[in-house]
Amino acid sequence: MAEDLASSRMALHGLAGVSKLLIEVARRLKRVRALNGLVGMAEQGDFDVLLDKREYRR
């Protein structure tokens, strides 16, 4: 009985570690997708106004 409880605790601890890793992977994936979106916007010229110093130094 004690062995079953100990192995159950170890299994739960392992699952918690996996959950933390999955959360971190999801966070990184979200950042990568956001950066890809910014790249797409830049390629379309959405930030070109920032390159014209006369526009933002008023």
Secondary structure, DSSP 8 states (H G I E B T S, - for coil): -HHHHHHHHHHHHHHHHHHHHHHHHHHHHHHHHHHHHHHHHHHHTTTHHHH-HHHH--
